[in-house]
Amino acid sequence: MRIGIFTDTYLPDINGVVSSIVTLKGALERLGHKVFVIANHSGSAICREGDVLRLPGIELKRLYGYKMSSPFQLTADRYIREMDLDVVHVQTEYGVAIYGRQVARDFHIPLVYTYHTMWENYTHYFNPMELSGVEKLSKAALRSISRTYGNGGQAVIAPSQKTKEALLSYGVITPIYVVPTGLDLSRFDMSRLDPGRREQLAASLGLKPSDHIVLFVGRLAKEKMLEMVIEAAAQAQDSSLRLLVVGSGPDEAHYHEMTREMQSTGRILFTGRVDAVDVPYYYGLADCFASASTSETQGMTYIEALAAGLPVFGRRDPVLTELVTEGVTGGYFDDAGELARKLDAFFTNGHPDMSEACIQKTRPYTTEIFGSKVASVYEQAISDYAATYDVEKMRAVGEFMYLTLQREADEEPLKLLIPMDDFFDLKIGLQAKLDEWVVRNYLQFQNYYKAWMAARKKLASRDMTSWQLKDWLVRRRGLDTAKAGAVVEEFTVRGYLNDGEYARSKAAYWQGMGSSLQTIRRRLTKDGLDPELVQTVLSEMDPDAEYDSDRKAALGMLKTMKAQSARYKRQLVVRRLVSRGFSPEIARQTGDDLELEQDDHQALDQALENAARLYASLDGDRRKDRIIQYCLRQGFTLDQVLEKLPGALENLQEPNQLDQKEKGASGMEEPGTDSRDLNRTEE
């Protein structure tokens, strides 16, 4: 294979990414592959150094001397064409890396991306004042960028399982392959070091054979949490303990000042930046290695220390799970005090020879295994790229993009819904290519997406609670409860569903229509709302509004009451209000406060007229008795009825004179004589 590695940092830079690239290049070349490195330099023109192509860049002195290049490198395309690459491997995230992604897209080459850095641990570079709001936004932005970069190719290489799990949590759906970075372990074989050179280095640092040396190797930056190791060294009871700090970085001055303030300058030694060829000799001076960093994606210096036979003390972190066994190849700590105690015990009480066990832990990290695994990832990426789909058409449908896909192996085009956020994350455009595994992934969710669109349309036409929407998705759209719940949860997060707003809106409306609080509680609960939410909403309502609602309901009832006595009307209103859920106290108060349009005389006249029509088919005393009973049931007294009855009877026609047409107009038919019929008629 012909491989192009694109990186924003390369030799003579010294860091974990550079070490990984150098190791990978050598391993792949030993396997017979042709490897080109596309990096940058502090210059204004393209520079070719054998298999290394350096693009123009500007040195960033405040960022550890790294170079930044523009992602637009049109003049470099000629060199890339000549390389005739089979695969593009992007190792970083900035100018050169972005150009590498453009090369893969423009030249139709499969893309592999290695995620070296847990960027969430580097927000202090963007938020030096440690503002909580900025911190939250920075982490969210870095997760989004990581997701976008991870989903931009055919494969992602993660140096550890910890890194893979982080990428999955960000939403990366590209295949992720865990491939630990290999090391040239022979460099850290202590038997191969020059004893004289090692003694000379110890003397230059003022170290004595009796000193107990704890080593830290790495960039002196905030994310490495070196403060904890320095504090532990200062707290240790062992008077012979020395902490040797190898490396440089943006926070170097801070650590020097911290050491002076702790009055530990004689115990803590800083070497500054050292040449890569000298690093093994510093491991050769040490008795053990310590680091408090939890920002590592793999922990290269841990592996180097173990390869040198040094026990490793580190903070509890998934990266160390396969490297450190407590009491066998080192130990774990959570704070400076615990590390200080473990270092004292390690040196003061004596310790078994752990070197062989430490070296054994590094066997899986050989360059041969590393190169072979990465080459396998390349082959899979090339195979996946060959089965890609071309995007023929695109159409926006709400929060989704409707794609028409085609590939040579298929006769018919494929229709695919994809969320708009994913559409932009994947940078899809006309004639763009989608991997088969990407398409397969989205095909699994087509019913889910269609149900989502239907749910949005449903909510546009009517308000619903979370429970109602979930029930509708299960019954009408065929989703299982888990997927229906996922739609509801996402709609809630996006603000499409709000049970609190629904409850308050409906409660206010129903109360305005004359419903009692008890009725509102029952209706809200029936809509599937949480009882605690219902209680909260009811407790927020204006207590005076309950009386207003009660009165409104009472006035509505009065409109249907024309032929009852005032006393009976009030009693009937109270009973009906209580049956609707209003409290007896409010119902009685409302009944007492009612202002009735009719007096009892008018109401009795109406009752007599109604009764006469109702019992028009009866003769004589039977008719009279029925009329009296009817009026008594409407709340009038016997005296009131008897006083008005003679005059009312004189004005009534005889039964045989009642016109059939008048019967039809009255809508009254002769009821049975059973008193239950009379009650039903009245009601």
CORKAVEN-V748475 format. One record per residue. N is the residue number from 1. RES is the residue in one letter. PHI is phi in whole degrees, 0 to 359 (NA if undefined). Layout:
# CORKAVEN-V748475
<<N;RES;PHI> <N;RES;PHI>>
This chain:
# CORKAVEN-V748475
<<1;M;NA> <2;R;251> <3;I;243> <4;G;249> <5;I;261> <6;F;255> <7;T;210> <8;D;270> <9;T;218> <10;Y;203> <11;L;313> <12;P;271> <13;D;301> <14;I;238> <15;N;195> <16;G;296> <17;V;295> <18;V;298> <19;S;301> <20;S;296> <21;I;294> <22;V;300> <23;T;296> <24;L;296> <25;K;301> <26;G;296> <27;A;295> <28;L;293> <29;E;294> <30;R;292> <31;L;275> <32;G;99> <33;H;269> <34;K;260> <35;V;240> <36;F;248> <37;V;248> <38;I;252> <39;A;233> <40;N;214> <41;H;203> <42;S;277> <43;G;202> <44;S;256> <45;A;227> <46;I;291> <47;C;232> <48;R;252> <49;E;236> <50;G;65> <51;D;270> <52;V;249> <53;L;252> <54;R;252> <55;L;268> <56;P;299> <57;G;203> <58;I;241> <59;E;285> <60;L;257> <61;K;296> <62;R;283> <63;L;245> <64;Y;60> <65;G;78> <66;Y;293> <67;K;255> <68;M;239> <69;S;242> <70;S;286> <71;P;285> <72;F;262> <73;Q;225> <74;L;298> <75;T;289> <76;A;278> <77;D;300> <78;R;298> <79;Y;294> <80;I;295> <81;R;299> <82;E;294> <83;M;290> <84;D;52> <85;L;287> <86;D;266> <87;V;207> <88;V;254> <89;H;243> <90;V;266> <91;Q;250> <92;T;225> <93;E;234> <94;Y;254> <95;G;309> <96;V;295> <97;A;294> <98;I;296> <99;Y;298> <100;G;300> <101;R;294> <102;Q;295> <103;V;300> <104;A;300> <105;R;288> <106;D;287> <107;F;260> <108;H;56> <109;I;240> <110;P;299> <111;L;241> <112;V;240> <113;Y;231> <114;T;259> <115;Y;265> <116;H;274> <117;T;237> <118;M;280> <119;W;296> <120;E;299> <121;N;273> <122;Y;241> <123;T;293> <124;H;297> <125;Y;288> <126;F;261> <127;N;225> <128;P;297> <129;M;272> <130;E;55> <131;L;284> <132;S;298> <133;G;296> <134;V;295> <135;E;300> <136;K;296> <137;L;294> <138;S;297> <139;K;297> <140;A;296> <141;A;294> <142;L;292> <143;R;296> <144;S;295> <145;I;296> <146;S;298> <147;R;295> <148;T;297> <149;Y;295> <150;G;295> <151;N;267> <152;G;262> <153;G;213> <154;Q;266> <155;A;202> <156;V;239> <157;I;257> <158;A;250> <159;P;292> <160;S;207> <161;Q;295> <162;K;303> <163;T;294> <164;K;299> <165;E;296> <166;A;297> <167;L;297> <168;L;297> <169;S;293> <170;Y;285> <171;G;104> <172;V;286> <173;I;249> <174;T;296> <175;P;306> <176;I;248> <177;Y;248> <178;V;276> <179;V;228> <180;P;300> <181;T;296> <182;G;278> <183;L;228> <184;D;279> <185;L;296> <186;S;296> <187;R;297> <188;F;253> <189;D;281> <190;M;297> <191;S;289> <192;R;267> <193;L;283> <194;D;282> <195;P;302> <196;G;296> <197;R;293> <198;R;294> <199;E;296> <200;Q;295> <201;L;294> <202;A;299> <203;A;295> <204;S;295> <205;L;266> <206;G;76> <207;L;269> <208;K;253> <209;P;302> <210;S;278> <211;D;290> <212;H;259> <213;I;261> <214;V;256> <215;L;249> <216;F;235> <217;V;233> <218;G;160> <219;R;285> <220;L;273> <221;A;220> <222;K;303> <223;E;294> <224;K;278> <225;M;54> <226;L;295> <227;E;307> <228;M;294> <229;V;290> <230;I;297> <231;E;298> <232;A;296> <233;A;297> <234;A;290> <235;Q;277> <236;A;301> <237;Q;278> <238;D;291> <239;S;290> <240;S;268> <241;L;287> <242;R;228> <243;L;258> <244;L;254> <245;V;257> <246;V;250> <247;G;137> <248;S;222> <249;G;165> <250;P;293> <251;D;252> <252;E;300> <253;A;298> <254;H;299> <255;Y;289> <256;H;297> <257;E;295> <258;M;300> <259;T;295> <260;R;295> <261;E;296> <262;M;272> <263;Q;55> <264;S;237> <265;T;297> <266;G;282> <267;R;262> <268;I;245> <269;L;246> <270;F;252> <271;T;264> <272;G;76> <273;R;290> <274;V;233> <275;D;290> <276;A;301> <277;V;292> <278;D;269> <279;V;305> <280;P;303> <281;Y;292> <282;Y;291> <283;Y;298> <284;G;292> <285;L;277> <286;A;268> <287;D;261> <288;C;200> <289;F;237> <290;A;220> <291;S;208> <292;A;253> <293;S;290> <294;T;239> <295;S;263> <296;E;283> <297;T;274> <298;Q;219> <299;G;88> <300;M;298> <301;T;292> <302;Y;298> <303;I;293> <304;E;300> <305;A;298> <306;L;297> <307;A;297> <308;A;277> <309;G;84> <310;L;266> <311;P;298> <312;V;246> <313;F;250> <314;G;218> <315;R;290> <316;R;298> <317;D;202> <318;P;305> <319;V;301> <320;L;270> <321;T;305> <322;E;273> <323;L;251> <324;V;249> <325;T;248> <326;E;307> <327;G;79> <328;V;248> <329;T;237> <330;G;142> <331;G;194> <332;Y;246> <333;F;211> <334;D;245> <335;D;209> <336;A;297> <337;G;298> <338;E;293> <339;L;296> <340;A;300> <341;R;295> <342;K;289> <343;L;292> <344;D;300> <345;A;295> <346;F;298> <347;F;269> <348;T;288> <349;N;272> <350;G;80> <351;H;210> <352;P;290> <353;D;288> <354;M;259> <355;S;302> <356;E;294> <357;A;297> <358;C;296> <359;I;298> <360;Q;299> <361;K;296> <362;T;265> <363;R;303> <364;P;290> <365;Y;256> <366;T;289> <367;T;295> <368;E;296> <369;I;295> <370;F;302> <371;G;299> <372;S;294> <373;K;293> <374;V;294> <375;A;299> <376;S;295> <377;V;297> <378;Y;302> <379;E;298> <380;Q;293> <381;A;296> <382;I;296> <383;S;295> <384;D;296> <385;Y;295> <386;A;293> <387;A;258> <388;T;284> <389;Y;259> <390;D;264> <391;V;276> <392;E;268> <393;K;218> <394;M;219> <395;R;212> <396;A;283> <397;V;228> <398;G;62> <399;E;265> <400;F;231> <401;M;247> <402;Y;262> <403;L;255> <404;T;251> <405;L;247> <406;Q;215> <407;R;217> <408;E;299> <409;A;285> <410;D;248> <411;E;281> <412;E;259> <413;P;290> <414;L;248> <415;K;264> <416;L;216> <417;L;270> <418;I;218> <419;P;303> <420;M;299> <421;D;299> <422;D;293> <423;F;303> <424;F;284> <425;D;300> <426;L;277> <427;K;54> <428;I;277> <429;G;215> <430;L;301> <431;Q;71> <432;A;291> <433;K;247> <434;L;242> <435;D;295> <436;E;301> <437;W;293> <438;V;294> <439;V;297> <440;R;301> <441;N;300> <442;Y;285> <443;L;299> <444;Q;294> <445;F;249> <446;Q;298> <447;N;297> <448;Y;297> <449;Y;295> <450;K;294> <451;A;296> <452;W;302> <453;M;297> <454;A;295> <455;A;295> <456;R;297> <457;K;294> <458;K;298> <459;L;292> <460;A;289> <461;S;259> <462;R;202> <463;D;283> <464;M;218> <465;T;272> <466;S;301> <467;W;296> <468;Q;296> <469;L;293> <470;K;299> <471;D;298> <472;W;295> <473;L;295> <474;V;286> <475;R;283> <476;R;259> <477;R;250> <478;G;76> <479;L;282> <480;D;285> <481;T;297> <482;A;294> <483;K;290> <484;A;298> <485;G;297> <486;A;295> <487;V;298> <488;V;299> <489;E;298> <490;E;293> <491;F;296> <492;T;293> <493;V;299> <494;R;280> <495;G;87> <496;Y;285> <497;L;241> <498;N;211> <499;D;299> <500;G;296> <501;E;296> <502;Y;301> <503;A;299> <504;R;292> <505;S;295> <506;K;294> <507;A;299> <508;A;295> <509;Y;294> <510;W;294> <511;Q;294> <512;G;296> <513;M;271> <514;G;100> <515;S;276> <516;S;281> <517;L;298> <518;Q;294> <519;T;294> <520;I;298> <521;R;301> <522;R;297> <523;R;290> <524;L;295> <525;T;296> <526;K;297> <527;D;281> <528;G;89> <529;L;281> <530;D;297> <531;P;305> <532;E;294> <533;L;296> <534;V;301> <535;Q;298> <536;T;299> <537;V;296> <538;L;295> <539;S;291> <540;E;278> <541;M;284> <542;D;292> <543;P;302> <544;D;294> <545;A;292> <546;E;296> <547;Y;293> <548;D;298> <549;S;294> <550;D;298> <551;R;294> <552;K;298> <553;A;295> <554;A;295> <555;L;297> <556;G;295> <557;M;294> <558;L;298> <559;K;297> <560;T;263> <561;M;247> <562;K;241> <563;A;240> <564;Q;241> <565;S;288> <566;A;299> <567;R;299> <568;Y;291> <569;K;300> <570;R;296> <571;Q;297> <572;L;295> <573;V;298> <574;V;299> <575;R;298> <576;R;292> <577;L;296> <578;V;296> <579;S;294> <580;R;275> <581;G;106> <582;F;286> <583;S;291> <584;P;304> <585;E;297> <586;I;293> <587;A;297> <588;R;295> <589;Q;297> <590;T;296> <591;G;300> <592;D;293> <593;D;274> <594;L;293> <595;E;256> <596;L;266> <597;E;288> <598;Q;263> <599;D;268> <600;D;295> <601;H;294> <602;Q;296> <603;A;295> <604;L;292> <605;D;303> <606;Q;294> <607;A;295> <608;L;297> <609;E;297> <610;N;297> <611;A;295> <612;A;298> <613;R;291> <614;L;296> <615;Y;250> <616;A;297> <617;S;277> <618;L;268> <619;D;246> <620;G;55> <621;D;296> <622;R;298> <623;R;296> <624;K;298> <625;D;299> <626;R;294> <627;I;296> <628;I;298> <629;Q;300> <630;Y;300> <631;C;293> <632;L;298> <633;R;292> <634;Q;271> <635;G;95> <636;F;273> <637;T;278> <638;L;299> <639;D;297> <640;Q;299> <641;V;291> <642;L;295> <643;E;296> <644;K;263> <645;L;297> <646;P;302> <647;G;296> <648;A;292> <649;L;290> <650;E;295> <651;N;277> <652;L;269> <653;Q;282> <654;E;290> <655;P;301> <656;N;284> <657;Q;265> <658;L;286> <659;D;293> <660;Q;300> <661;K;298> <662;E;294> <663;K;300> <664;G;298> <665;A;292> <666;S;286> <667;G;72> <668;M;256> <669;E;235> <670;E;294> <671;P;279> <672;G;289> <673;T;274> <674;D;293> <675;S;298> <676;R;294> <677;D;296> <678;L;296> <679;N;297> <680;R;297> <681;T;297> <682;E;298> <683;E;296>>
